[in-house]
């Protein structure tokens, strides 16, 4: 079949949505399908733009210049003529509430093609949005979402915690399928290595709340003065400068290392293996893939108790702390560094690996593939 994914960002963006599209695309290509991706030409978290077209590992990526934007994640762009030219057998629209998913639905109806919506859990606490953002979300749900969402042939939820929200806005429960994000098989096949220190990798942006991690470190170094944190990923320049200044103010320059984004799979696994504790202090996560990747490598994972992280971490496979509570985060890190807790921590590592196996892309793809046959 000829399959089109419509998502706001594509290669080389570091983005959970693109990562899902990329992995599914690779497996679809292996099954003999032809895969096209329609995205904007923006590279997430930067001011850079990508080319209009790219054949990336066999994926045909078509990029479009937005004609209007409302922030980083709300962009309006016209792709109907290209959709008509490609004439796909199946369309997947990524992320509920975004303009491009509505346009993809209209295109699918006009071309008489099946279309699935992958929601990506955009339901956040009102205090994490601006007043305008809450207004837009509420307006969309009431006047657009309720009227259009059941026009999709199927709704794919990537988390279980978002399902009540979907039902509340009027989704027919029979249309919902749960297919989470996954991680490649290499995370399980490559021999694990024990590392040292602490790691965060992902976008260096305000939603990740890295101030809380740095503030926690200021307490941790009292007991472990040589502890090192690596902060790796693409950075929003202004936010990174703010973090660097915080590091200076707390005299932590020798303890905090900023690392550029890592794109290659082998390099990412190597980076994870170099550390022993992975911390994800985000204010919000839909379904944090980086957390699962660290768990698959047998690391101690510590995350803020947002809905996405809470769905993955339980009492036996990692540690949670209240959002933005640097004191509690410091306590979890100190516990995880203590040699006297090694027996309990080894059990936690084993449980983390076991939990992560549920998110192997090879297992998930089997469920996904059944939906399009």
ABEGO torsion letter per residue (X at the ends): XBBBBBBABBOABBBAAAAAAAAAAAAAAAAGBBBBBBBBABBBGBABBBBABBBBGGBBBBBBBBABBBEAABBBBBAAAAAAAAGBABBBBBEBGBAAAAAAAAAAAAAGBBBBBBAGGABBBAAABBAAAAAAAAAAAAAAAAAAAAABABBBBABAAAAAAAAAAGBBAAABBBBBBBBBAAAAABBBBBBBEBBBBEBBBAAAGAAAAAAAAAAAAAABAABBBBBBEBBBAAAAAAAAAAAAAAGAAAABBBBBBBABAAAAAAAAAABABBBBABABBABBAAAAAAAAAGBBBBBBBBAAAAAABBAAAEBBBBBGBAAAAAAAAAAAABAAAAAAAAAAAAAAAAAAAAABAAAAAAAAAAAAX
